[in-house]
């Protein structure tokens, strides 16, 4: 299995090296082979230029099985592309993923967790090239939350456009109230930038 990574963060995986490189470059098959022709000499030797990602072959691990264990660190972007918040290591690491009191993922060197009856409640993700990238995951979740927040803010602005039209039936006083409300909506991303969840947002009250 071939893996491309940038700054040790997983980018793409594929069974073949050329497809892994093609996907990492964001090229179609036609674009890729046309590009390969430009870096192939008369003897058929391909000299790849420097790239901002690295491709490695992983032969000692079931990559898909490991990634399934790290499902919380994978997401689908708006353009239906699989996004990994997963780091690659050239050597295998031994650790178990668990959560601390604040709900953050942390690494703990233990083999497993058991309940009071001795039943295993969490399996150790041992001996792996992959680990969850908590920083990237947190940023991705925050971006997703703020994408929802901005979408709702835009919907509320659009639904109240009529209050500022020249032919609005509202009185001047009410037009002013709606204008203040709409200004609060526009300022919401900067005024509440410290919020991390959609549910934490304090929405301005409609007049």
N, C-alpha and C positions, 0 to 999 in steps of 0.2 A: 504494500500500500504506500502511495506517495503522498506526502504532506507538504504544503507550502506554508511558511510562517513569516511574519514580519515582526521584528523585535520580540521573537519567541511567542507571539500571539498567533494562534492558528488562523489561517486564511481559507485554504481549500484542501480537500482530500480527493483522491481518485486512484483507481487501480493502475492507470498508466501515467508515466511521467509527463508525456507531452500534453495530455488532457489536463493534468494538474497545472502545468505551466500556462496553458491556454486559458483556463478558467481564472487563474490568478491575474492574467493580463486583461481579462474581460473581452476576449476576442471570439468571433465566430470561427468555425473550422476553416472557412475559406480565407478569412483574414489571417489566421494563424499560419497556414501553409504558404500563403503569399509572403508573409514576414520571414518564415524559415528560408525561403529561396534567397532572400536578400542577405542572409548571414551564412550561406553555404558556398564554399569555394569550388574550384573546378575539379578537385579530387573528391568532392562529396562530403568534405569535412565541415561540420557545423560548429561555428564559434559563437557561443551565446554572449551577448554583451552583459555588462553589469546590470543587475536588476535590484529593485528595492525589496525583494523577498527572497527567501532561501527554500530550496526544495530538498527534502530528505526522504529516504525510503525507510519505512518501519516494517521490519520483518519478524519481530519477536513479540508481537502483541496483536490481539484482535481489536483493531481500531474502532470498528462500528460498535462492538460490545462495550468498549470503554466509553465511547461518546454517549451511548445510551444511559450509562450510569451518571453522566454529567448533563443530563437533559435540562436541568434548571439553568444551565449556562448556554443554552441554545435558544434562538428565537428566529422567527420569520420576519423579514423586513417588509416594508410597504410594497416593494416591487417583487415580492415572493422569493427573495434570496435568503438562503440559510445563513444566519450570522452566528459565529462562534465567539463566546467570551471565555475562551479556553487557552491556556498556555501550554506550549510544547517544551519539553526538556530533552536534551540529547541523551541523558542517562535516566534510568528509571528512578522515581522517588517512591518512598514508602510512607504513606500517611492515610489517615481516615478523615473524611469530611463530616463535620458535625456542626452544631450551631451553639453560640454562646447565649447568655441571658438576654442580650439585646436583639437576638434573631439574626446576627451576622454569621456568615459561614467562616469557619476557622479550621486550621489543620491541627489535629491531635494525634500524637503517635500512640495509637492503641490498636489492638487487633479487632475489637468489636465491642458493642455495648449490649448489656443484658438487663432485663428487668429483675425484680426481687425474687421471681421464681426461677431465675437462671435462663429464661428464654431470650435468645438473641433478638434484639430490636433494631439493630443497625449493622449492616455488613461493611467490613473494611474494604476500601478501594485500595488494595495493596499493589505495589510494584507496577507503577504506571508511568508512561511518558507524559501524561496529561494531568493538569490540575485546573480547577476553576479559577478564572481571573475575576476576583471580587470587585476590583476597581472598575473594570470595563462593564461588568454586569450591573453594578449600581448606577453607572452613567446611562446605560441603555434603558434601565427601568425608569430613571428620572426623565430621560428624553421622551419615553412613551407616555408617561403621565402628563408631561407638559404639552405634548402633541394633542392629547385629549382636552386639556384645559384651554389651549388656544383655539381648538375647533369649536368648543362651546362658547367661548368669548366671541368668536367671529359670527356664530349663529345668532347670538343675542344682539349683536350690533346690527346685523342684516335685518332681523325681525323688527328692529325699532327705527329703521331708516325713515319710515313714513312720518315719524314725529318731527323731523327736521325739514320736511319738504315745504315748498312755498305754499302749497294748497292744503296744508295740514289743518284739520278742524280744531286743533288745540288752541287754548288761549296762550298769550305770550308768557304768562307765568308758568304754565305747564310745559311749554316748549323749553323754557330755561331749566326746569327740573329734569326733563329728559336729556337735555344737553349735558348736565352735570353727571347723570347716570352713565351716559355713553363715554364721557371722559374717564370716569372711574373704571369702566371696562377696558378702555385702551391702556390705562396705566397699570392694570392688574398684573401683567407679567413682571414689571419692575417693582411694584409695591409689595408683591408677595413672592418674590424670587426665592426666598428661603424655604418655601413650602415644597414638600417632596411627593405629595400625593394629591390626586384630584379631589379626594374626600376632605382634604385639609383646607381647601380654598374657601375663603369667605367672599361670597358673591355680593355685589352691590344690590340693594333693594330697588326694584322698579318703582317709579313714582305712582 
